[in-house]
Amino acid sequence: MLFLKLKSLRTGKYLLIISALIYSCSHLVPQGPAEELLMNAPLPGLSNSQLLLFQEGAAEFDEVYTQETGLGPIYVSNSCASCHKDDNRGHPFTMLVRFGQHDTSGNQFLHLGGPQLQHQFIPGFQGEKIPSGAPHTRLIAPIVSGTGFLELVPDEDILKMADPDDADGDGISGRAHWNEVPEWVHVSSHAQSVNGRYLCRFGKKASTYNLHQQVTQAFNQDMGITTTFLPHDPFNPAEGTNPVPNFSADISDQSLNATVFYIQTLQMPAQRNKLHADVLQGKEIFNLIGCQKCHTEKLKTGIAAISALSEKEFYPYTDLLLHDMGTALDDGYTEGYALSSEWRTAPLWGLGLAGTAQGGKLFLMHDGRATSIEMAIQMHGGEAQKSQKAFDQLEASDKNKLVQFLQSL
């Protein structure tokens, strides 16, 4: 009995010691970021098989391509993640350059390497240069998180927000971008069309129809990775025809589809400190000066095959429409049937986390020229000029509250 009692006491002592060690060690293990700061996590509610596909797509998104795995021969970057760090906005160091179209007549420089400049190259090749006289623009890579929700907003809901003729007289005349869609892109049976063109919503000018088109084109134009949909490598016209033409796929349809699925099922950026008094007042000021007329707070997805995305309300702060932003943001280049001064309303979600992906600094607007939220607001012209002037007239404390609200998104 005495032996058992001593053994029991020793066991209890050891358990206490082990518990203490576990507790103390837990303070030495680095803690991961809070869930509200994550932008590369999967949507809640995915099935086990969907989570496996998500992980496959995540690996493809992070894959660093080489010459042996299909990179190039000319390209912009060697991985998706290099331009979309943590699925957030890009950085000026990974800027894209597009060239060749100054109006709605179509790109006149496709035979000279348009629409995208591939300045990097594998050994034995040379990078492209912008052709003389070609209008061009520089573009920061957009936020990736939450785009699966944007893809599923019904066309009719977007059209309800459009007011191309400014019928209500508020100075805001957002319009849908009806653009041609490549034959290899699957168009939804619910899609609306005008003269054979479809409502597009992705890209800085809303010139791309869906995420499959966006991702397929990015693989090809950004990295020179071919697929069964786009089986030709980008070429440099300065070298004549491509010396090693590639008419095959560098990645399989499975890998491509997994990447698309990964982007579709990323969780949306979460708002932080949304109940803070200054944030709440900042939101009121945001609405008061008319920002919400373009940066629409709440949208809803339609019925979707992925149940985690089906009929969900979400808060992106965009209407997915084109708006004339004035001469200051008119860079003389366009895509599809947008005007050179027109830009799709950029979603504001994730704005407060942009600095973490941009090296601690901010690079906002389509080309990163704004290095603060205040500067970005000041650059708004055209349809947004009334709101921009209203911001200028705010008291300093109210400006600060508005900025705090935007930083919470």
C-alpha positions as CSV (number, residue, x, y, z in Angstrom):
1,M,0.0,0.0,0.0
2,L,2.8,2.4,1.0
3,F,4.6,1.6,-2.4
4,L,1.5,2.4,-4.4
5,K,0.8,5.6,-2.5
6,L,4.4,6.8,-3.1
7,K,4.2,5.8,-6.8
8,S,0.9,7.7,-7.0
9,L,2.5,10.8,-5.4
10,R,5.5,10.6,-7.8
11,T,3.2,10.2,-10.8
12,G,1.2,13.2,-9.7
13,K,4.4,15.2,-9.3
14,Y,5.6,14.2,-12.7
15,L,2.3,15.2,-14.3
16,L,2.6,18.5,-12.6
17,I,6.1,19.0,-13.9
18,I,5.1,17.9,-17.4
19,S,2.1,20.2,-17.4
20,A,4.3,23.1,-16.3
21,L,6.8,22.4,-19.0
22,I,4.0,22.3,-21.7
23,Y,2.6,25.5,-20.4
24,S,6.0,27.3,-20.3
25,C,6.9,26.0,-23.7
26,S,3.7,27.2,-25.2
27,H,4.9,30.7,-24.5
28,L,8.1,30.0,-26.5
29,V,6.3,28.8,-29.6
30,P,5.7,31.7,-32.1
31,Q,2.0,32.4,-32.3
32,G,0.4,32.5,-35.7
33,P,-1.5,35.6,-37.0
34,A,-5.0,36.2,-35.8
35,E,-7.7,34.8,-38.1
36,E,-8.9,38.2,-39.0
37,L,-5.4,39.0,-40.4
38,L,-5.3,36.0,-42.6
39,M,-6.1,36.3,-46.3
40,N,-4.9,32.9,-47.6
41,A,-7.2,30.6,-45.6
42,P,-10.0,28.5,-47.1
43,L,-13.6,29.4,-46.8
44,P,-15.4,27.8,-43.8
45,G,-17.7,25.0,-44.9
46,L,-15.6,23.3,-47.5
47,S,-15.9,19.5,-47.7
48,N,-12.8,17.3,-47.2
49,S,-12.5,16.7,-50.9
50,Q,-12.8,20.4,-51.5
51,L,-10.1,21.1,-48.9
52,L,-7.8,18.7,-50.7
53,L,-8.4,20.5,-54.0
54,F,-7.8,23.8,-52.2
55,Q,-4.5,22.6,-51.0
56,E,-3.5,21.4,-54.4
57,G,-4.4,24.8,-55.9
58,A,-2.4,26.5,-53.1
59,A,0.7,24.5,-53.9
60,E,0.3,25.5,-57.6
61,F,-0.2,29.1,-56.7
62,D,3.1,29.1,-54.7
63,E,5.0,27.0,-57.3
64,V,8.1,28.7,-58.5
65,Y,8.4,27.8,-62.2
66,T,11.7,27.3,-63.9
67,Q,12.8,26.8,-67.5
68,E,12.5,23.0,-67.0
69,T,8.9,23.3,-65.8
70,G,7.7,25.7,-68.6
71,L,8.7,29.2,-67.5
72,G,9.1,31.7,-70.4
73,P,10.9,32.0,-72.7
74,I,9.8,35.5,-71.9
75,Y,7.8,36.3,-68.8
76,V,7.1,38.8,-66.0
77,S,7.4,36.7,-62.9
78,N,8.0,33.1,-62.0
79,S,5.1,32.4,-59.6
80,C,1.6,33.6,-58.8
81,A,2.5,34.3,-55.2
82,S,5.4,36.5,-56.2
83,C,2.9,39.1,-57.4
84,H,0.1,38.4,-54.9
85,K,2.0,38.0,-51.6
86,D,-0.3,36.4,-49.0
87,D,-3.1,36.8,-51.6
88,N,-3.0,40.5,-51.1
89,R,-2.2,43.4,-53.3
90,G,1.0,43.6,-55.3
91,H,4.1,45.8,-55.0
92,P,5.7,48.2,-57.5
93,F,8.6,45.8,-57.9
94,T,6.2,43.2,-59.4
95,M,4.3,45.7,-61.6
96,L,2.7,44.6,-64.9
97,V,3.0,46.8,-68.0
98,R,0.2,46.6,-70.6
99,F,0.4,48.3,-73.9
100,G,-1.2,48.8,-77.3
101,Q,-4.8,50.2,-77.0
102,H,-5.7,53.8,-76.6
103,D,-9.4,53.6,-77.5
104,T,-12.3,51.1,-78.1
105,S,-11.1,50.2,-81.6
106,G,-9.1,47.3,-80.2
107,N,-5.4,46.6,-79.6
108,Q,-3.3,47.6,-82.6
109,F,-0.1,46.2,-81.2
110,L,-0.8,42.5,-80.8
111,H,1.6,41.7,-83.6
112,L,4.3,43.6,-81.7
113,G,3.9,41.6,-78.5
114,G,0.8,43.2,-76.9
115,P,-1.1,43.3,-74.7
116,Q,1.5,42.6,-72.0
117,L,5.2,43.4,-71.7
118,Q,7.3,40.4,-70.8
119,H,10.6,41.9,-69.9
120,Q,12.2,38.9,-68.1
121,F,13.6,36.0,-70.1
122,I,15.4,32.6,-69.9
123,P,18.9,32.2,-71.2
124,G,19.2,32.5,-75.0
125,F,16.3,34.9,-75.3
126,Q,15.7,38.6,-74.8
127,G,13.0,40.5,-73.0
128,E,10.4,42.7,-74.8
129,K,10.5,46.5,-75.0
130,I,7.5,48.7,-75.4
131,P,7.0,49.5,-79.1
132,S,7.5,53.1,-80.2
133,G,4.2,55.0,-80.0
134,A,2.3,52.3,-78.0
135,P,0.1,53.7,-75.2
136,H,0.8,51.8,-72.0
137,T,0.0,51.6,-68.4
138,R,1.6,50.1,-65.2
139,L,-0.6,47.9,-63.0
140,I,-0.2,46.7,-59.4
141,A,-1.4,43.1,-59.0
142,P,-4.9,43.1,-57.4
143,I,-6.0,41.5,-54.2
144,V,-6.9,37.8,-54.6
145,S,-8.9,37.0,-51.4
146,G,-12.6,37.1,-51.8
147,T,-12.7,37.1,-55.6
148,G,-14.8,33.9,-55.6
149,F,-17.6,35.9,-54.1
150,L,-17.3,38.7,-56.8
151,E,-17.5,36.1,-59.5
152,L,-20.9,34.9,-58.4
153,V,-22.7,38.3,-58.1
154,P,-25.6,37.9,-60.6
155,D,-25.4,40.1,-63.7
156,E,-28.8,41.5,-62.9
157,D,-27.6,42.8,-59.5
158,I,-24.7,44.5,-61.1
159,L,-26.9,46.1,-63.8
160,K,-29.3,47.4,-61.0
161,M,-26.4,49.5,-59.7
162,A,-25.5,50.9,-63.2
163,D,-26.7,54.3,-64.2
164,P,-24.8,55.0,-67.5
165,D,-26.9,58.1,-68.4
166,D,-26.9,59.5,-64.8
167,A,-30.7,59.3,-64.7
168,D,-30.8,60.3,-61.1
169,G,-28.6,63.4,-61.6
170,D,-26.1,62.6,-58.8
171,G,-23.1,62.9,-61.1
172,I,-22.4,59.1,-60.9
173,S,-22.8,57.2,-64.1
174,G,-21.3,53.8,-63.5
175,R,-21.7,51.4,-66.4
176,A,-21.2,47.7,-67.1
177,H,-18.3,46.6,-69.3
178,W,-19.7,44.4,-72.1
179,N,-16.7,42.8,-73.7
180,E,-15.9,39.9,-76.0
181,V,-15.1,36.6,-74.3
182,P,-12.7,34.0,-75.8
183,E,-14.3,30.9,-77.2
184,W,-12.5,28.7,-74.7
185,V,-14.1,30.4,-71.7
186,H,-17.2,28.8,-70.4
187,V,-20.0,31.3,-70.1
188,S,-22.7,30.8,-67.5
189,S,-26.2,29.9,-68.8
190,H,-27.5,32.8,-66.7
191,A,-25.1,35.3,-68.3
192,Q,-26.6,38.3,-70.0
193,S,-25.2,39.6,-73.3
194,V,-25.4,42.6,-75.5
195,N,-24.5,42.2,-79.2
196,G,-22.6,39.0,-78.5
197,R,-20.6,40.6,-75.6
198,Y,-20.8,39.6,-72.0
199,L,-20.7,41.5,-68.7
200,C,-17.2,41.3,-67.5
201,R,-16.0,42.2,-63.9
202,F,-12.3,41.3,-63.4
203,G,-9.2,43.3,-64.1
204,K,-8.6,47.0,-63.5
205,K,-10.9,47.8,-66.4
206,A,-13.4,44.9,-65.8
207,S,-12.3,43.4,-69.2
208,T,-12.2,39.8,-68.0
209,Y,-15.2,37.6,-67.7
210,N,-14.4,35.1,-64.9
211,L,-11.6,33.7,-62.8
212,H,-10.9,30.8,-65.2
213,Q,-10.1,33.3,-67.9
214,Q,-8.2,35.5,-65.5
215,V,-6.0,32.7,-64.2
216,T,-5.4,31.1,-67.6
217,Q,-4.3,34.4,-69.1
218,A,-2.1,35.1,-66.1
219,F,-0.3,31.8,-66.4
220,N,0.3,32.5,-70.0
221,Q,1.0,36.3,-70.1
222,D,2.7,36.6,-66.7
223,M,4.8,33.4,-66.7
224,G,4.8,31.9,-70.1
225,I,3.0,28.8,-68.8
226,T,0.9,27.2,-71.5
227,T,-2.4,25.3,-71.0
228,T,-4.7,23.4,-73.3
229,F,-6.7,26.7,-73.5
230,L,-3.7,28.9,-74.4
231,P,-1.1,26.5,-75.8
232,H,1.2,29.1,-77.3
233,D,4.1,30.8,-75.5
234,P,4.3,34.6,-75.6
235,F,6.8,35.7,-78.2
236,N,9.1,38.6,-78.7
237,P,8.6,40.2,-82.1
238,A,12.1,41.6,-82.0
239,E,13.3,38.0,-82.4
240,G,10.9,37.2,-85.2
241,T,8.9,34.1,-84.8
242,N,9.5,32.2,-81.5
243,P,12.5,30.0,-82.1
244,V,11.1,27.3,-79.9
245,P,7.4,27.5,-80.3
246,N,5.4,25.6,-77.7
247,F,2.1,24.2,-78.8
248,S,1.5,22.0,-75.8
249,A,0.5,22.5,-72.2
250,D,3.1,23.1,-69.5
251,I,0.5,22.3,-66.8
252,S,-2.5,20.0,-66.9
253,D,-6.2,21.0,-66.8
254,Q,-6.3,19.5,-63.3
255,S,-3.5,21.8,-62.0
256,L,-5.1,24.8,-63.7
257,N,-8.6,24.0,-62.3
258,A,-7.1,23.5,-58.8
259,T,-5.5,26.9,-59.0
260,V,-8.8,28.5,-60.1
261,F,-10.6,26.6,-57.3
262,Y,-8.1,27.8,-54.7
263,I,-8.7,31.4,-55.7
264,Q,-12.5,30.9,-55.8
265,T,-12.6,29.5,-52.3
266,L,-10.2,31.8,-50.4
267,Q,-12.0,33.4,-47.5
268,M,-13.0,37.1,-47.8
269,P,-10.9,39.7,-46.0
270,A,-12.4,40.3,-42.6
271,Q,-13.1,43.8,-41.2
272,R,-11.3,44.6,-37.9
273,N,-12.3,46.9,-35.1
274,K,-15.6,47.4,-36.7
275,L,-17.4,48.4,-33.5
276,H,-14.8,51.0,-32.5
277,A,-16.5,54.4,-32.1
278,D,-14.2,56.2,-34.4
279,V,-14.5,53.4,-37.1
280,L,-18.3,53.6,-36.9
281,Q,-18.3,57.4,-37.2
282,G,-15.8,57.1,-40.1
283,K,-18.2,54.8,-41.9
284,E,-21.0,57.4,-41.5
285,I,-18.7,60.1,-43.0
286,F,-17.8,57.7,-45.8
287,N,-21.5,57.4,-46.7
288,L,-22.2,61.1,-46.0
289,I,-19.7,62.3,-48.6
290,G,-21.0,59.8,-51.2
291,C,-18.2,57.2,-51.4
292,Q,-20.7,54.4,-51.1
293,K,-22.3,55.4,-54.4
294,C,-19.4,53.5,-56.1
295,H,-17.9,51.6,-53.3
296,T,-21.1,49.6,-52.6
297,E,-20.8,48.0,-49.1
298,K,-22.9,44.8,-49.5
299,L,-23.4,42.4,-52.3
300,K,-24.8,38.8,-52.5
301,T,-23.8,35.8,-54.5
302,G,-26.3,33.8,-56.5
303,I,-26.9,30.1,-56.3
304,A,-23.5,28.3,-56.7
305,A,-22.3,24.8,-57.1
306,I,-19.9,25.4,-54.2
307,S,-22.3,25.5,-51.2
308,A,-19.9,27.6,-49.1
309,L,-20.3,30.4,-51.8
310,S,-23.9,30.0,-52.5
311,E,-26.3,32.9,-51.7
312,K,-23.9,34.6,-49.3
313,E,-23.9,38.2,-48.4
314,F,-20.5,39.8,-48.3
315,Y,-18.9,43.3,-48.0
316,P,-16.4,44.1,-50.7
317,Y,-17.1,47.9,-51.2
318,T,-17.4,47.8,-54.9
319,D,-20.1,47.9,-57.6
320,L,-18.0,46.1,-60.2
321,L,-18.8,48.9,-62.7
322,L,-16.7,51.3,-64.8
323,H,-16.5,54.9,-63.7
324,D,-14.8,57.9,-65.3
325,M,-12.1,58.9,-62.8
326,G,-11.0,62.1,-64.6
327,T,-7.9,63.3,-66.4
328,A,-5.5,62.7,-63.5
329,L,-6.0,58.9,-63.8
330,D,-6.3,58.9,-67.6
331,D,-3.1,57.2,-68.8
332,G,-4.1,56.9,-72.4
333,Y,-4.5,53.1,-72.4
334,T,-7.5,51.0,-72.2
335,E,-8.8,47.4,-72.6
336,G,-11.9,46.2,-74.4
337,Y,-14.6,48.8,-74.6
338,A,-13.6,50.9,-71.5
339,L,-12.4,54.4,-72.0
340,S,-8.9,55.4,-71.0
341,S,-10.2,57.4,-68.1
342,E,-12.6,54.6,-66.9
343,W,-11.7,52.2,-64.2
344,R,-13.6,49.5,-62.4
345,T,-14.4,50.4,-58.8
346,A,-11.7,48.7,-56.8
347,P,-12.9,46.6,-53.8
348,L,-11.8,48.2,-50.6
349,W,-11.8,45.0,-48.5
350,G,-8.3,44.1,-47.3
351,L,-7.2,47.8,-47.7
352,G,-6.0,48.0,-44.1
353,L,-3.8,44.9,-44.6
354,A,-2.2,46.1,-47.8
355,G,0.9,47.5,-46.1
356,T,1.7,44.0,-44.7
357,A,2.1,42.7,-48.3
358,Q,3.8,45.9,-49.5
359,G,6.8,46.0,-47.2
360,G,5.2,48.2,-44.6
361,K,4.3,50.9,-47.0
362,L,1.2,51.6,-49.1
363,F,1.1,51.7,-52.9
364,L,-2.5,52.3,-53.9
365,M,-4.5,53.1,-57.0
366,H,-4.1,51.0,-60.2
367,D,-0.4,51.9,-60.5
368,G,0.6,52.3,-56.9
369,R,1.3,56.0,-57.2
370,A,-0.7,56.8,-54.0
371,T,1.4,56.1,-50.9
372,S,-1.3,56.8,-48.4
373,I,-5.1,56.5,-48.2
374,E,-5.4,60.3,-48.1
375,M,-3.4,60.6,-51.3
376,A,-5.5,58.0,-53.0
377,I,-8.7,59.9,-52.1
378,Q,-7.1,63.1,-53.5
379,M,-6.5,61.5,-56.8
380,H,-10.2,60.7,-57.3
381,G,-11.6,62.9,-60.1
382,G,-14.3,62.7,-62.7
383,E,-17.4,61.1,-61.2
384,A,-15.7,61.0,-57.8
385,Q,-14.7,64.6,-57.7
386,K,-17.6,65.7,-55.6
387,S,-16.7,63.2,-52.9
388,Q,-13.0,64.2,-53.2
389,K,-13.9,67.8,-52.6
390,A,-16.2,66.9,-49.7
391,F,-13.3,65.0,-48.1
392,D,-11.1,68.1,-48.5
393,Q,-13.6,70.2,-46.6
394,L,-13.8,67.8,-43.6
395,E,-12.3,68.7,-40.2
396,A,-9.0,67.0,-39.5
397,S,-10.6,64.8,-36.9
398,D,-13.3,63.6,-39.3
399,K,-10.7,62.9,-42.0
400,N,-8.9,60.8,-39.4
401,K,-12.0,58.9,-38.5
402,L,-12.7,58.2,-42.2
403,V,-9.2,56.9,-42.7
404,Q,-9.6,54.7,-39.5
405,F,-12.7,53.2,-41.1
406,L,-10.9,52.4,-44.3
407,Q,-8.0,50.9,-42.4
408,S,-10.5,48.6,-40.6
409,L,-11.5,47.0,-44.0
